[in-house]
Every structure is written in structure tokens, then in C-alpha cells.
Amino acid sequence: MKFDNIYFITGTAYAGKSTMVKLLAQKYDGIACEENYHDALLPQLDKNQFPFLTYTRDLKDWHDFIRRMPDEYENWIKGVSRECETLELYLLRQLKHDGKMVFVDTNISIETLKEVSDYDHVLIMLADPNISVNRFFERPDREKQLLYRLIMEEADPKSALENFRQCLKRVNSRAAYDSFLNAGFRVLLRDERRSVAETLALVEREFGLKK
């Protein structure tokens, strides 16, 4: 199945994916599937079928989340991505027939995107991997501030913070960045000198959109 009316943005954290999805949907009277839009299905998921996504749903003590070692954290992130892809494809099959343009901040793998979408409906947005690590707690997101508070509550906050940074480094590695860079789709690199409006214009150009 090809998603002819759906435009996918994938890539690394802090590259501007969700911002572009939201702005495109506003400008083209479309549907925005922003980061973690599949969470709408989370309450009804079977923990045996979706063990990675339901890990946080069923977590009793969030201190356990920030105490995980990098290997465990990386394995969880990869598992979440696989399970998210299943949910996204389910939701997008319904939106395919809506008639509107759909813009998605996606977890769907590059391999699957090559099967379900055309070249000009996929854009990869990338930010330097260090940004994801160094600026993780700068965002006002409720969940990020919760994690920071939990880390500060640990017996050794400094060591706990360093461990969590190593987890972030593992999933935001240069190898992951290079994999996106060489995936075969169009790529847009983060540029601090560029305004949001200028970035939007570039995204529109890459998608071949005109308003």
C-alpha cells in the first residue's frame, strides 16, 4: 500500500520535525501527526504484544527508568520504534482515505518508508547528535523535567546524570546520524542561522508543495 496523501518527516531529535509537521498542516489545511501521536492507542495495548511501549505505561517507580544502563536503554528505544511503526501504519491506513494531506513526524523505519511511500513524500531532518545530549533537559517538556527531578533525587545525582547522558549518547550516536544521512532520501540539516519560516520554505520545496 502506498500512502499517496501522506508526507513523512523522520530523522534525529532537535532537528525541527514536529514543528514542521505542525506548520505544514496549518498551512495546507491538513492533518498533523506530531511526535508520539500514536499514544492515543497506548491505554488499550496488550503488554505481551507491545512490551516496550507498555513499559512506561505500567511502570510503578519512575526512578527505575533513569537507572537503566545504556545497553538496556538502547534496546528499549529500538523496541519502542518497532512497536510504534506497527501502530503508525494502523492509524495511517485510516487517514489515507480522509482526503486531506497528512504530515507525520514518524518512527517508521527507512526500509518500510521505501515500501509505503514515494521518494518525494519523505524528508529526513538531522541535527548534530551532541545537541540531543547537551540540550535534553533545556526543553520545558513535562516528561523531561520529571526525569531531571528524578535524577536529582538519586543518592548520587552526578553519577545518575552521567549515566543518563550515556544512554542518550547511545541512541543519538554518530552511526545513527550517518545511517539517516545515507538512507537514500532527501536530507535537511539543522542550521541555527536559519529562521523557522526559512526552514519551512525549504521543507515545502523538498516536498514539492506550493501554496
C-alpha positions in Angstrom: 0.0 0.0 0.0 1.3 3.5 -0.9 0.3 6.5 1.2 -0.1 9.0 -1.6 -1.5 11.8 0.5 0.9 11.4 3.4 4.2 13.2 3.9 6.7 11.7 6.3 9.5 13.5 8.2 12.0 11.4 10.0 15.5 11.9 11.4 17.1 12.8 14.7 16.0 14.7 17.8 16.1 18.5 17.8 16.0 18.8 14.0 12.6 20.5 14.0 10.4 17.6 12.8 7.4 18.2 14.9 7.5 22.0 14.3 7.5 21.5 10.5 4.7 18.9 10.7 2.5 21.3 12.7 3.2 24.3 10.4 2.6 22.3 7.2 -0.7 21.0 8.5 -1.8 24.6 9.4 -0.7 26.0 6.0 -2.2 23.3 3.9 -5.3 22.6 6.0 -4.0 19.1 6.6 -3.7 16.7 9.5 -0.6 16.9 11.8 0.6 13.6 13.3 3.1 15.1 15.7 5.6 13.3 17.9 4.1 10.3 19.7 0.7 10.7 18.1 0.2 7.0 18.4 0.0 7.4 22.2 -3.8 7.6 21.7 -3.7 3.8 21.4 -1.5 3.3 24.5 -4.2 2.6 27.1 -5.6 -0.4 25.2 -2.3 -2.1 24.2 -1.6 -5.6 25.3 1.6 -5.7 27.3 2.5 -9.1 25.9 2.2 -7.8 22.3 3.7 -4.4 23.0 6.1 -4.9 25.9 8.3 -1.9 25.1 5.5 0.7 24.7 3.7 -0.5 27.8 6.9 -0.5 29.9 6.3 3.2 30.8 2.6 2.9 30.9 2.8 0.2 33.6 5.9 1.5 35.4 5.4 1.8 39.2 8.6 3.7 40.1 10.0 6.1 37.5 13.3 6.0 39.3 13.8 2.6 37.6 13.5 4.3 34.2 16.5 6.6 34.8 18.6 3.9 36.5 18.8 1.7 33.4 22.2 1.2 31.8 23.0 2.3 28.2 22.6 -1.2 26.7 19.2 -1.6 28.3 18.1 1.9 27.3 19.2 1.4 23.7 17.4 -1.9 23.5 14.2 -0.3 24.8 14.4 2.6 22.3 14.8 0.2 19.4 11.9 -1.9 20.7 9.7 1.2 21.1 10.4 2.2 17.5 9.4 -1.2 16.1 6.2 -1.2 18.1 5.4 2.4 17.1 5.8 1.5 13.5 3.0 -1.1 13.8 0.7 1.5 15.4 1.5 4.2 13.0 0.8 2.0 10.0 -2.5 1.1 11.5 -3.5 4.7 12.1 -2.3 6.0 8.8 -4.3 3.4 6.8 -7.3 5.1 8.3 -6.1 8.6 7.4 -5.2 7.6 3.9 -8.9 7.7 2.9 -9.6 11.0 4.7 -8.9 13.1 1.6 -6.7 15.6 3.4 -2.9 15.9 3.3 -1.3 14.3 6.3 2.1 15.3 7.7 3.8 12.8 10.0 6.7 13.0 12.5 7.4 9.3 12.1 9.1 6.4 13.8 8.6 4.2 10.7 11.9 2.7 9.6 13.6 3.7 6.4 13.1 0.3 5.0 9.4 0.4 5.5 9.1 4.0 4.2 10.7 2.9 0.9 7.8 0.4 0.6 4.8 2.6 1.6 5.8 6.0 0.3 7.4 7.7 -2.7 10.7 9.4 -2.7 9.3 12.9 -2.8 7.0 12.2 0.2 9.8 11.5 2.7 12.2 14.0 4.2 15.0 13.3 6.7 15.8 16.2 9.1 19.1 15.9 11.1 20.6 17.8 14.0 24.1 17.2 15.4 24.0 14.2 17.8 25.6 16.3 20.6 22.5 18.6 20.6 20.3 15.8 21.7 22.5 15.0 24.6 23.6 18.5 25.7 20.1 20.2 25.4 17.9 17.3 26.5 16.9 19.0 29.8 16.6 22.5 28.3 13.2 21.9 26.9 10.2 22.7 29.1 8.5 19.3 28.3 6.8 18.0 31.4 8.4 14.5 30.9 11.9 15.8 30.5 11.6 17.9 33.6 10.2 14.9 35.5 13.2 12.9 34.5 15.6 15.6 35.6 13.9 15.8 39.0 14.1 12.1 39.4 17.8 12.1 38.6 18.4 14.9 41.2 16.6 12.7 43.8 19.1 9.9 43.4 21.7 9.3 46.1 24.4 10.3 43.7 22.8 12.8 41.3 26.0 13.5 39.4 26.6 9.8 38.6 22.9 9.3 37.8 23.0 12.3 35.4 26.2 11.0 33.7 24.6 7.5 33.3 21.5 9.0 31.7 23.7 11.1 29.3 25.5 8.0 28.3 22.1 6.4 27.5 21.3 9.5 25.3 24.6 9.3 23.6 24.0 5.6 22.7 20.7 6.3 21.0 21.9 9.6 19.4 25.1 8.2 18.0 27.1 9.4 15.0 26.4 6.0 13.5 22.7 6.6 13.7 23.1 10.0 12.2 25.2 8.7 9.3 22.6 6.0 8.7 20.0 8.6 8.2 22.3 10.7 6.1 23.0 7.9 3.7 19.4 6.4 3.7 18.6 7.5 0.1 16.0 10.2 0.8 16.4 14.0 0.8 18.1 15.4 3.8 17.8 18.8 5.5 20.4 19.7 8.1 19.7 21.9 11.2 21.1 25.4 10.8 21.0 27.7 13.8 21.2 30.7 11.5 18.0 29.8 9.6 14.6 31.0 10.8 11.6 28.7 11.2 10.0 30.4 8.2 13.1 29.7 6.1 13.2 26.1 7.2 9.5 25.7 6.3 10.2 27.1 2.8 12.9 24.5 2.3 10.7 21.7 3.5 8.0 22.8 1.2 10.5 22.8 -1.7 11.7 19.3 -0.9 8.1 18.0 -0.8 7.2 19.9 -4.0 4.4 21.8 -2.2 3.1 25.2 -3.3 0.6 27.4 -1.6 
